[in-house]
């Protein structure tokens, strides 16, 4: 029988797989829940930050740089709605019944932006708890 000669191993440069590339692109990205919040003026999308009792703690999304004359909104690095527009969040959080929210979606924002959104939500949550304590 003839013996096969071993071929020298070919040196190949390893290309990163799509999974590896996606992971490195997503470092510092947080997946969030976005829901449409219906209010007296129609409503708009909100980032749901937390839950307290039967309520959602959320922060409103907008495409406007300011609310009114001198109240700037916080600009997000990437748009969670993936619509190509610059997105902003209101600097005031909302605590509202879960029933007033609809159309849940997923979105992505940076960890830095999420930290800021979380601060706004936490401030609204503390205000809600303080008001509830006064009623008792």
C-alpha positions as CSV (number, residue, x, y, z in Angstrom):
1,X,0.0,0.0,0.0
2,X,1.1,3.5,-0.7
3,X,1.4,5.9,2.1
4,X,0.0,9.4,1.6
5,X,2.4,12.2,2.2
6,X,1.3,14.7,4.7
7,X,0.8,18.1,3.1
8,X,2.3,21.0,5.2
9,X,-0.5,22.9,6.9
10,X,-1.6,26.0,5.0
11,X,-1.3,29.2,6.9
12,X,-4.6,31.0,6.7
13,X,-5.6,34.2,8.3
14,X,-8.7,33.7,10.3
15,X,-11.5,36.0,9.4
16,X,-13.8,37.0,12.3
17,X,-17.1,35.3,12.1
18,X,-20.3,37.3,11.9
19,X,-21.1,36.5,15.5
20,X,-17.8,37.8,16.7
21,X,-18.2,41.0,14.7
22,X,-21.7,41.6,16.0
23,X,-20.5,41.1,19.6
24,X,-17.7,43.7,19.2
25,X,-20.1,46.1,17.6
26,X,-22.7,45.8,20.4
27,X,-20.3,46.4,23.2
28,X,-21.8,49.2,25.3
29,X,-25.2,48.8,23.8
30,X,-28.3,48.2,26.0
31,X,-31.6,46.7,24.7
32,X,-34.6,48.6,26.0
33,X,-38.4,48.4,25.8
34,X,-40.2,51.2,24.0
35,X,-44.0,51.6,24.4
36,X,-46.5,54.1,23.1
37,X,-47.9,56.2,26.0
38,X,-51.3,57.6,25.5
39,X,-52.0,60.9,27.3
40,X,-54.3,63.8,27.0
41,X,-52.5,65.3,24.0
42,X,-52.4,62.1,22.0
43,X,-49.2,60.5,23.1
44,X,-45.8,59.4,22.0
45,X,-43.2,56.7,22.5
46,X,-41.6,56.2,25.9
47,X,-38.6,54.2,27.1
48,X,-39.8,52.0,30.0
49,X,-37.2,52.2,32.8
50,X,-38.8,50.5,35.7
51,X,-42.1,49.3,37.3
52,X,-43.6,50.4,40.6
53,X,-46.8,48.7,41.8
54,X,-49.2,48.7,38.8
55,X,-47.4,51.6,37.0
56,X,-44.5,51.9,34.5
57,X,-41.8,54.4,35.1
58,X,-40.8,55.8,31.7
59,X,-39.1,58.7,29.9
60,X,-40.5,60.2,26.8
61,X,-38.8,60.1,23.4
62,X,-38.9,63.1,21.0
63,X,-37.3,64.4,17.9
64,X,-37.3,68.0,19.2
65,X,-34.1,69.6,20.7
66,X,-36.0,71.7,23.3
67,X,-39.3,71.6,25.2
68,X,-40.5,75.2,25.2
69,X,-38.1,78.0,25.0
70,X,-35.3,77.1,27.4
71,X,-35.7,73.5,28.4
72,X,-33.2,71.4,26.4
73,X,-33.9,67.6,25.9
74,X,-31.1,65.1,26.3
75,X,-29.7,64.0,22.9
76,X,-29.2,60.3,22.4
77,X,-26.1,59.0,20.7
78,X,-28.1,56.5,18.6
79,X,-31.7,56.5,17.8
80,X,-33.6,53.6,19.5
81,X,-36.4,53.8,16.9
82,X,-33.9,53.1,14.0
83,X,-35.5,55.8,11.9
84,X,-32.3,57.7,11.0
85,X,-33.4,60.9,12.9
86,X,-31.7,62.3,15.9
87,X,-33.6,61.3,19.0
88,X,-33.9,63.0,22.3
89,X,-35.4,62.1,25.7
90,X,-37.4,64.4,27.9
91,X,-35.6,65.3,31.1
92,X,-38.7,64.6,33.2
93,X,-39.8,61.0,33.8
94,X,-43.4,59.8,34.0
95,X,-45.1,57.3,36.3
96,X,-48.4,56.1,34.7
97,X,-50.7,53.0,34.9
98,X,-49.5,50.1,32.7
99,X,-52.9,50.2,30.9
100,X,-52.0,53.6,29.3
101,X,-49.1,52.0,27.4
102,X,-49.4,50.0,24.2
103,X,-47.4,48.7,21.2
104,X,-44.3,47.3,22.9
105,X,-41.1,47.4,20.7
106,X,-37.4,46.7,21.4
107,X,-34.7,49.3,20.8
108,X,-31.1,49.9,21.5
109,X,-29.2,52.7,23.1
110,X,-25.7,53.2,24.5
111,X,-24.9,52.4,28.2
112,X,-24.1,56.0,28.8
113,X,-27.5,57.2,27.5
114,X,-29.3,54.5,29.4
115,X,-27.6,55.7,32.6
116,X,-28.9,59.2,32.0
117,X,-32.4,57.9,31.1
118,X,-32.3,55.7,34.3
119,X,-31.5,58.9,36.4
120,X,-34.5,60.7,34.9
121,X,-36.7,57.7,35.6
122,X,-35.4,57.3,39.2
123,X,-36.1,61.0,39.9
124,X,-39.8,60.5,38.8
125,X,-40.1,57.3,40.8
126,X,-38.8,59.0,44.0
127,X,-41.3,61.9,43.4
128,X,-44.1,59.4,43.0
129,X,-43.1,57.6,46.3
130,X,-42.9,60.9,48.2
131,X,-46.3,62.0,46.9
132,X,-47.8,58.7,47.8
133,X,-46.3,59.0,51.3
134,X,-48.0,62.4,51.9
135,X,-51.4,61.0,51.0
136,X,-51.4,58.4,53.9
